[in-house]
Amino acid sequence: MAKVNSPFILSGKVGDHVYYQRKGKQLVRRKPAPRKTGPSPLELATRSKFGFMTKFLQPLKSLFTETFKSMHTTPMNEALSANLKNVIPDSYPDWRVDFSKLSLGKGDITGARDLLLSALQPGQILFNWNGNARAWRSSGRDLVYVAAYCEDLQDWLTHVGSVYRKDGSFILDAEPFSGFRAHVYLGFISDLWNDCSNSKYLGEVDVL
């Protein structure tokens, strides 16, 4: 890969080179030589795992713009890099995820303290935490982000913003998951530090 100094925007194949753009920069790379053999079983498994995780995390792409920040790659690529290792290796070809290790946000601000989870009302998931707790790189104005995933429905529910660390509680409208179990996550986003907390896995909950 190399930078291209050109007044024109180039894209596509030219000879044995491929021109493309990334983060506003014009780049070029040489086309790989044609293969004489097919992909190995390991390569097939790796491609399959990458495709599975890309599809699995795609609904969270807008969340990742706030919870994965990198100067070197896109938020989605950063999330993929952080989570590919959390696909259970022995589950190939019907891949499964280790939800206890799944990362929906990565950063340096402090996470929630005294965090409790309940689902005592139909279609609702209630989060409670210590809104008065303060630590290094944390503020009462840190925004809350939450996510819930239902394996049976293969669907995500997310919420970002409108609730702050200082509020100490939040109710997620989980009516679409009523009658099912959901894996649940919570974290904080800081405008002050342009950073976020690591997501916290809260386990599974039965949504009434």
Buried (B, 14 or more C-beta within 10 A) or exposed (E): EEEBEEEEEBEEEEEEBBBBEEEEEBBBEEEEEEEEEEEEEEEEBBEBBEEBBBEBBEBBEEBBBBBBBEEEBBBBBBBBEBBBEBBEEEEBEEBEBEBEEBBBBBBEBBBBBEEEBEBEEEBBBBBBBEBEBEEEBBBEEBBBBBBBBBBEEEBBBBBBEEBBBEEBEBBBEBEBBEEBBBBBBBBBBBEEBEBBBBBBBBEBBEBB
